[in-house]
Every structure is written in structure tokens, then in C-alpha cells.
Amino acid sequence: MKKLLLSVAALTLLVAPCLAQYTFTAVNYPGASNTQIFAVNNAGRYVGAFYDAQVNGHAMYFDGKTLSALDPNGVIGTAPQSFAFSLNNRGDIAGSYTDASGASHGYLYNHGRITDIEFPGGFNTQAYGVNDLRQVIGVFTDSAKAPHAFLLRKGVYKQIDLPNGLQTVPFSINDSTKIVGQFVNVAQTTGHGFLRLKDGESTLYDAPHAAPNSTYLISINNLNQIVGFYNDNAGKYHNFLLDHKKLTQLKIPGSFQASFASFQTINDSDEIVGYYNDAKNVAHGFVATPTH
């Protein structure tokens, strides 16, 4: 097992934060009570979930023209709930769905074909990320209900928990097999962001001005730009972009009157997607296009 390295220079030599400039477009699934966007690819296609009146989530996909459901009458079948968490540039969508008993199952969808993603011997598998090599990352629980992270590469499942922790959650994987996510080693905290390289070497990251154990990383693109979040010592939530050692604050325009915002994924063209809650706590998806 490789030693876990803490705070290497490549992730800690940061300049003072500034504010990124984007044009924002709100996205709402027709008739839904809430809408969330989780990922975008380089063609501007995106995936996420919308919620019905009973607050059940349903996977959705934007193909460049139409925003459509993947369940209950779509390709995932009649799943009570489903989520689309990631997509690549080859048409693959990764996510999870629940069965009638409430158990979660991972899936990979490609042009009408569904491939089940189930960690061998595990339970409640969820697929969180997929790259253009069709490598899939996600989480599962063991027989003792303990959570674990996994990487599926060339048909082989591998457990990739970081050492000496309580929980490892891999959220995003790029084409260099670099993985970012959340590492918790203190109970009931958000924990730390982590970057895992192809060889398994891992680095923890805590944002400047963050409260202890309150940072995570949620997306990495092929340019090694990383989106994440942290809470400061006053408990205020901050979204940020790490780009070549530079930390940039990411904020929703004031005109959206957002009470909360989560920036989820950045593609290779600097386009970012996510969701925000309005003053009534209703969630709306958004697409942020850079103005530079």
C-alpha cells in the first residue's frame, strides 16, 4: 500500500482568490418540483436528475436539443428512483437506480444499452464517474454496511479506499485516470479533498481559509482543472476552481437570489454545470459559460 502524502506543493502553492466570470443559464425540467445538473461533457451535453411531486429523483439527459428522462419509461425501465451522475464524450452515462426494495445499483448507459455496475460481493453500488476510456468509479457497501470506493478498469473491479480513513468517495475521473473526491478521517465532518493518480499515489487537499475537515473536490477535467468546495470558520459555503495552482471563487449571480449553490463539473472548455436553491429552497440546474 502506498503512503498517503499530505499537501504537496502542486496543490498548495495558491494565489489569492479571485472571482470567475461566467454567463449563467438556469435549467428546469418541465413539470418537475426540483432540477439538478451533475455533469457536462465537451459537446455541452449534460446529465442530472429531476424530482417529481413525491420528491423521487429521476435521471435526465440533455442531448443538445432535448431534455429527456431516462426513467421510469425510458432506458432505465421502471426504476422507482434513478440518477445520472456523469457522462463522457463517447455517449456513456454513469449513475445509479433503486429497485423495488430500495437497494441501489450502478449502471452504465450507452445508446440504449444498459450495463449493470455491481461491485462483486458488495451492496448498494453507485457509479459516480466515467471517463472516455470507460473507466468507472463509485461506491459500495460491504456486508457490515461499511462504505468503500471502487475503480472499474478493463472489466476488473478494484477497491481504492485511501488508508487510515472512515470513508473515501471518488466523484470524478479524467482520461489520465486521475481521480478526485472526498476523504473523511474524522467522524461527522466533510473531511478533505483528495487527488489520486493512476499509480495509486494520493494527495489530500484543504482549501486556504477553510475550517478543519471541511473541503472536498468534486470534478477534474483533462486539463487538470478541479472544482471543489469548502466551509470557512464561520460556516459559510464556498465553491472554487483550482487551475494551475490558482484558486478562483465560483459564485452564482445575485440576480438568481440563490440561498445555496453547488458547482458540480467542469469540461475541457471551462463550461461548468451544477444547481442552486432559490429563496423557497427549490433546486434549479444551471449551465455556466465562461465569458473570456
C-alpha positions in Angstrom: 0.0 0.0 0.0 1.4 3.4 -1.0 1.9 6.0 1.6 -0.7 8.8 1.7 1.1 12.1 1.1 -0.3 15.3 2.6 -0.4 18.7 0.9 2.2 18.5 -1.8 3.4 21.7 -3.4 1.5 21.1 -6.6 -1.8 21.7 -4.7 -0.8 24.1 -2.0 1.0 27.0 -3.8 -2.1 29.0 -4.4 -2.5 32.7 -5.1 -5.1 34.9 -3.6 -8.7 34.0 -4.6 -10.5 36.0 -7.4 -13.9 35.7 -8.9 -14.5 33.8 -12.1 -16.6 35.4 -14.9 -19.4 33.3 -16.4 -22.7 33.7 -18.1 -25.3 31.6 -16.3 -28.4 29.9 -17.7 -31.0 28.3 -15.4 -32.3 24.8 -16.4 -35.6 23.4 -15.2 -37.1 20.0 -16.2 -40.7 20.6 -17.4 -43.2 19.9 -14.6 -40.5 18.9 -12.1 -40.5 20.0 -8.4 -36.7 20.4 -8.5 -33.9 20.0 -11.0 -30.2 19.3 -10.5 -27.4 19.0 -13.1 -24.4 16.9 -12.2 -22.1 16.7 -15.2 -21.3 18.1 -18.7 -19.2 16.7 -21.5 -17.1 18.6 -24.1 -20.0 18.8 -26.5 -22.2 20.6 -23.9 -24.4 17.5 -23.3 -25.3 17.2 -19.6 -27.0 14.8 -17.2 -28.6 15.1 -13.8 -31.9 14.4 -12.1 -35.3 15.9 -11.7 -37.7 15.3 -8.9 -41.4 14.6 -9.0 -44.1 15.7 -6.6 -43.2 12.9 -4.2 -39.5 14.1 -4.3 -38.4 10.9 -6.1 -35.3 11.5 -8.3 -35.3 10.6 -12.0 -32.2 10.6 -14.2 -32.3 13.1 -17.1 -30.1 13.7 -20.1 -29.7 16.7 -22.4 -28.6 15.6 -25.9 -28.0 19.1 -27.3 -31.7 19.7 -28.3 -34.0 17.9 -25.9 -34.0 17.4 -22.1 -35.5 13.9 -21.5 -36.0 11.4 -18.7 -34.1 8.1 -18.6 -36.8 6.6 -16.3 -39.4 5.5 -15.5 -40.5 5.0 -19.1 -37.0 5.5 -20.5 -33.9 3.3 -20.9 -33.6 2.5 -17.2 -37.0 0.9 -17.2 -39.4 1.4 -14.3 -36.9 2.2 -11.5 -38.6 4.0 -8.6 -35.7 6.4 -8.5 -32.6 7.0 -10.6 -29.8 9.5 -11.0 -27.4 10.3 -13.9 -24.1 11.4 -12.3 -21.6 11.5 -15.1 -21.1 11.3 -18.9 -18.2 11.1 -21.2 -17.6 12.1 -24.8 -18.5 8.7 -26.2 -22.1 8.7 -25.1 -21.7 6.7 -21.9 -23.8 7.8 -18.9 -22.9 6.6 -15.4 -25.3 6.6 -12.5 -27.5 4.6 -10.1 -31.1 3.5 -9.7 -33.1 1.9 -6.9 -35.1 -1.3 -7.1 -38.4 -2.1 -5.5 -36.7 -2.9 -2.2 -34.9 0.4 -2.1 -31.4 -1.1 -2.9 -29.1 0.9 -5.1 -27.5 -0.4 -8.3 -24.9 1.2 -10.5 -25.3 1.4 -14.3 -23.6 2.5 -17.5 -25.8 3.5 -20.3 -24.7 3.8 -24.0 -27.2 4.5 -26.8 -29.9 2.3 -25.5 -27.8 -0.4 -23.8 -27.6 -0.7 -20.1 -24.7 -2.4 -18.4 -25.0 -3.1 -14.6 -22.2 -1.9 -12.4 -22.1 -4.1 -9.3 -19.1 -4.5 -7.1 -18.6 -8.2 -6.6 -19.9 -9.3 -3.2 -20.9 -5.7 -2.4 -24.2 -4.0 -1.8 -25.8 -0.6 -2.9 -23.3 0.1 -5.7 -23.4 3.6 -7.2 -21.4 4.7 -10.3 -20.3 8.3 -9.9 -17.9 8.9 -12.7 -16.9 7.6 -16.2 -14.1 8.8 -18.5 -13.5 8.3 -22.2 -11.6 5.0 -21.5 -14.8 3.7 -19.9 -13.2 3.5 -16.6 -15.9 3.8 -13.9 -15.6 5.0 -10.3 -18.1 4.8 -7.5 -19.0 3.5 -4.1 -20.5 0.4 -2.5 -21.1 -1.0 1.0 -19.9 -4.3 2.4 -21.8 -6.9 4.5 -21.2 -4.8 7.6 -22.7 -1.7 5.8 -19.3 0.0 5.7 -18.8 2.3 2.7 -16.0 1.7 0.2 -14.7 3.3 -3.1 -14.0 1.4 -6.2 -12.5 1.7 -9.7 -13.6 -0.5 -12.6 -11.0 -0.7 -15.3 -10.9 -3.1 -18.2 -13.6 -5.2 -16.6 -11.7 -5.6 -13.2 -13.1 -4.0 -10.0 -10.6 -2.7 -7.5 -11.2 -1.2 -4.1 -9.5 2.2 -3.8 -10.1 3.4 -0.3 -7.4 5.8 0.9 -5.7 4.4 4.0 -6.4 5.4 7.6 -9.8 6.8 6.9 -13.5 6.3 7.6 -14.8 6.9 4.1 -13.4 7.6 0.6 -15.8 8.9 -2.1 -14.5 9.2 -5.6 -16.5 11.7 -7.6 -14.7 12.3 -10.9 -12.1 10.6 -13.1 -10.3 12.1 -16.2 -8.7 10.3 -19.1 -5.3 10.2 -17.3 -7.0 8.1 -14.6 -6.7 11.0 -12.1 -9.5 10.8 -9.5 -10.8 13.5 -7.2 -13.2 13.2 -4.3 -13.8 13.3 -0.6 -11.8 11.6 2.2 -13.2 11.5 5.7 -11.0 10.6 8.6 -12.9 12.4 11.4 -16.4 11.3 12.1 -19.3 13.6 11.2 -17.2 16.0 9.2 -16.9 16.8 5.5 -13.3 15.8 5.5 -10.6 16.6 2.9 -10.4 16.7 -0.9 -8.2 14.1 -2.5 -6.4 13.6 -5.7 -5.5 10.0 -6.7 -3.0 9.4 -9.5 -3.0 6.5 -11.9 -0.3 4.7 -9.9 -2.4 5.0 -6.8 -0.4 7.8 -5.1 -2.8 10.1 -3.3 -2.7 13.6 -2.0 -5.1 15.3 0.4 -6.1 18.9 -0.1 -7.6 21.5 2.2 -8.6 24.9 0.8 -6.9 28.1 2.1 -9.1 29.7 4.8 -11.2 26.5 5.1 -12.3 25.3 8.5 -10.6 22.0 9.6 -12.1 18.9 7.9 -14.4 20.9 5.6 -13.1 20.6 2.0 -13.8 18.2 -0.9 -13.1 18.0 -4.6 -15.9 17.1 -6.9 -14.6 17.3 -10.5 -11.4 17.1 -12.6 -11.2 17.6 -16.4 -8.5 16.6 -18.8 -6.7 19.9 -18.3 -6.4 19.1 -14.6 -8.8 21.9 -13.6 -10.5 20.9 -10.4 -13.9 22.1 -8.9 -14.4 21.8 -5.2 -16.0 23.4 -2.1 -15.2 24.3 1.4 -16.7 25.8 4.5 -14.9 28.6 6.2 -14.6 29.1 10.0 -17.9 31.0 10.1 -19.7 28.1 8.4 -20.1 29.8 5.1 -20.1 27.6 2.0 -17.6 28.4 -0.9 -17.3 26.8 -4.4 -14.0 27.1 -6.1 -11.9 26.3 -9.1 -8.3 25.1 -8.9 -6.5 25.9 -12.2 -2.7 25.6 -12.3 -2.2 26.4 -8.6 -4.7 29.3 -8.8 -7.8 29.2 -6.6 -10.8 31.1 -8.1 -14.1 31.6 -6.2 -17.2 30.4 -8.1 -20.4 32.2 -7.3 -24.0 32.3 -8.7 -25.1 35.8 -9.8 -27.0 37.8 -7.2 -30.0 38.1 -9.6 -30.6 34.4 -9.1 -31.3 35.1 -5.4 -29.8 31.7 -4.5 -29.7 30.5 -0.9 -27.3 27.8 -1.9 -25.3 26.7 -4.9 -23.3 23.6 -5.9 -20.8 23.8 -8.8 -20.5 20.1 -9.9 -18.5 19.5 -13.1 -16.2 21.4 -15.4 -15.5 20.3 -19.0 -12.4 20.9 -21.1 -13.9 24.2 -22.4 -14.3 25.7 -18.9 -18.0 25.2 -19.1 -19.4 24.4 -15.6 -22.7 22.9 -14.5 -24.4 22.5 -11.2 -27.5 23.5 -9.3 -28.7 26.2 -6.9 -31.6 26.6 -4.4 -33.8 29.7 -4.6 -35.3 31.6 -1.7 -38.1 28.9 -1.4 -35.4 26.1 -1.4 -36.4 24.9 -4.8 -33.5 23.5 -6.8 -32.7 24.6 -10.3 -30.0 23.4 -12.6 -27.6 25.8 -14.3 -25.0 25.9 -17.1 -22.2 28.5 -16.7 -20.3 29.5 -19.8 -17.1 31.4 -19.4 -17.1 35.0 -20.8 -13.3 35.1 -21.6 
